[in-house]
Amino acid sequence: MTDHPSPCAKHRDFGDCELELMAERFDVGSPRFAKAPARARDDSSVVIAVDHSACILCDRCMRGCNDIKNNQVIGRMGKGSPPRSPST
């Protein structure tokens, strides 16, 4: 929940964000970690809008696009923690 906008647009508009519902169910309180800088929403495609700040790396969008529809047009890039620099 640290990097998830709360309430996110889906939860605010429809009340059915799975992540926020799970956080409520398990009484997840304030995050322990610092929030990452927000990423902009990507509306460049006519068929899919991507809210990078709401992404939790579940890969559902990639599975739907690549495995179910076999479009092979989306993937993951620049997500997760930055790589550590090698220690000297």
C-alpha positions in Angstrom: 0.0 0.0 0.0 3.0 2.3 0.3 3.1 3.3 -3.3 -0.6 2.8 -4.1 -2.7 6.0 -4.3 -5.3 5.7 -1.6 -8.1 5.9 -2.5 -7.2 5.1 -6.0 -9.6 6.2 -8.9 -11.1 2.7 -9.1 -11.8 2.4 -5.4 -13.1 6.0 -5.3 -15.4 5.6 -8.3 -16.5 2.0 -7.9 -15.4 0.8 -4.4 -13.9 -2.4 -5.9 -10.1 -2.0 -5.8 -8.9 -5.5 -4.8 -5.7 -4.1 -3.1 -7.6 -1.6 -1.0 -10.3 -4.1 -0.1 -7.6 -6.5 1.1 -5.8 -3.8 3.0 -9.1 -2.9 4.7 -9.9 -6.6 5.4 -6.5 -7.2 7.1 -6.5 -3.8 8.8 -3.3 -2.6 7.1 -2.4 0.7 8.7 0.1 3.4 7.8 3.0 2.3 5.5 6.4 1.6 7.0 8.3 2.7 3.9 8.8 6.0 2.1 6.5 6.6 -0.9 8.2 6.4 -4.3 7.8 9.5 -6.6 4.5 9.4 -8.5 4.5 8.4 -12.1 2.3 10.0 -14.7 -0.8 8.3 -16.2 -0.2 7.1 -19.8 -3.1 7.9 -22.1 -1.0 7.5 -25.3 -2.9 4.4 -26.5 -6.5 4.5 -27.9 -7.2 1.0 -26.4 -5.6 1.1 -22.9 -5.0 3.7 -20.2 -2.2 3.0 -17.8 -2.0 4.5 -14.3 1.6 3.7 -13.4 1.1 4.9 -9.8 -1.6 2.3 -9.2 0.5 -0.6 -10.6 1.4 -3.3 -8.0 3.3 -5.5 -10.5 0.6 -8.2 -10.6 1.1 -8.7 -14.3 -2.6 -9.1 -15.0 -2.5 -6.6 -17.8 0.4 -8.4 -19.5 -1.2 -11.8 -19.1 -4.5 -10.5 -20.5 -2.8 -8.8 -23.5 -0.1 -11.3 -24.2 -1.5 -14.7 -23.1 -5.2 -14.4 -23.5 -5.5 -12.0 -26.5 -2.0 -12.9 -27.9 -1.3 -9.2 -28.8 2.3 -9.1 -27.4 2.3 -5.4 -27.2 2.8 -4.5 -23.5 5.4 -5.5 -21.0 7.1 -4.3 -17.8 9.8 -1.7 -17.8 11.3 0.6 -15.1 9.3 -1.0 -12.2 10.4 -2.2 -8.8 13.3 -1.0 -6.7 16.3 0.5 -8.3 19.2 -1.9 -8.6 21.9 -1.6 -5.9 25.3 -0.4 -6.8 28.0 -3.0 -6.4 29.9 -2.7 -3.1 33.6 -2.1 -3.4 
